[in-house]
Amino acid sequence: MNFSFDVQEVMFVAAVTHSCLTNDQTKVHYLLESHDGMKKYLFVPALVSYREIDLINDKILCKFDHNMIQKFHIEAGNDGLSVKWLEGAIQQVINGQEVMSKERVASLYSQ
């Protein structure tokens, strides 16, 4: 079996999931891609300006700032489906897909 996943992307999803669950808005989370296709997870204090980050050689694939964290915190709620929904929704954002609402995900799990 050939398993292909990017450790940096997994770290990004885990860190953002935790931040959204706890509504921790102290960091801005970035998933970057270098010119050679390597992904990199970077977080910076929320008070640091975007212009202060050296992203010259990197493309931003996904960014979660305080607005996104708060939005996802509210949508996720605090129940048994929160973590699963957050992980899936964050992955959908990374992939540029529309995020499925938690109610829709809950209805799919109940069928």
N, C-alpha and C positions, 0 to 999 in steps of 0.2 A: 504494500500500500504506500502510496506517495501522499504525504500530508504536506500541504503548502499553506503556511500562514506566516504572517509577519509579526515577530515578537513586539516590535515597537507599536504596531497597530493594536495588538492585544493589550499592551500596557496603557495606551491612550484610552481605549474603551473602558478598561477597569477603573482608571483614575477618574474619568468623566462620570461614569456610573456612580462612583462613591461621592463625588462632588454634588451630583444632582440629588442623590438620596438624602444627603445631609444638608443640602442647600449651602454648600461651602463656596462662596463667591470671592475668595481671597486670591485665586489664581485664574489666569487665562491659559487654556490648554490648546496646543497646536499639534496637528499631525501634518508633517511636512514631507515633501518628496524632493530628493536631490536630483541633480541633472543626470545621474547614472541610475535613477529609478529606485534608490534605497529610501525607505521610509524612516522617519525620525520623529519621536515624540518629544515635545518641548513644552514646559510650563513656565510661566513667568508670573511674578506678583501682579495683581490686578492694577496696581498703581503705576506700573512701568508702561511707558508709551510704546505703541506699536513701532514707531520710528526708531526706537532705541534697540530693537532686536535686529540682529544681523541675519537677514533672510535673502541676501543677494543671490546666492546660489540655490535657494530652495523655493519650491512652489508650495503654497498652503493648500493642502487637501481638505482640511477641516479645522474649524476654530470654534471653541466653546468659551464664550465670555460670560460675564455676570448675567446678562439678559437671557442667554440661552439656558444657562444653568437654572435660573429661577423658573423659566417657562417649563422646562422638563421636570423640575422638582414638583411643580404644581400638578402637571399632567400625570406624573407617575404615582402620586399619592403614597400611601404606606400600607401596602397589603402584600399578599403572596405573589402577585403578578408584577410588582414594581420592578424588581431587578431584571427579570426576563424582558419586560417591555422596554426598559431603558437600554439594555444591551442591544436589542434588536433595532430600536429607534436610532441609537447613535450610529450603528452600522449602516442604516439606511441613509443617514445624513452624509456619512463618509462616501457612500456610493452614489450620492446625488439623486437618491430616490425620494419619493414622497413618504413622509412618516405616517404610518398607520396609527390611528387613535387607539388609546388604551381600551376603550369600549369595544372597538372592532376586534382587537386581539383577544379580549376576554370572551367575546361571542364565538370566535373560532375555536378557542380551547374548550368551550363548553359543549360543542357539537360532537 
